[in-house]
């Protein structure tokens, strides 16, 4: 249902009407006034072919949504793993540089050229 701009009328487009018989689907098409009054036409039927076609479309859409959700989860997991790997590498670099700066150097210190040997 949606409201017509500039009016207090609401348009009813294929609003389902509750029925006791599950074999038939009934839909209401019309307008609803601000005071609750309704001007409408009701369309009903069993709509077997339409349900079959829509059911196939719904199944395809659900399968596609499930595949997209799985792909999004995999992408998020890969992103989280990359972030964790980056943090671990940074910790390793910091730890390694701290350890090597505490160890005295074993390399020979160059002697200045002015100093006699």
Secondary structure, DSSP 4 states (H G I P E B T S, - for coil): -EEPTTSS-EEEEEEEEP-S-TT-EEEEEEEE-TTS-EEEEEEEE--HHHHHHHHHHHHHHHHHHHHHHHHHHHHHHHHHHHHHHHHHHHHHHHHHHHHHHHSPP-SPPPPPTTS--
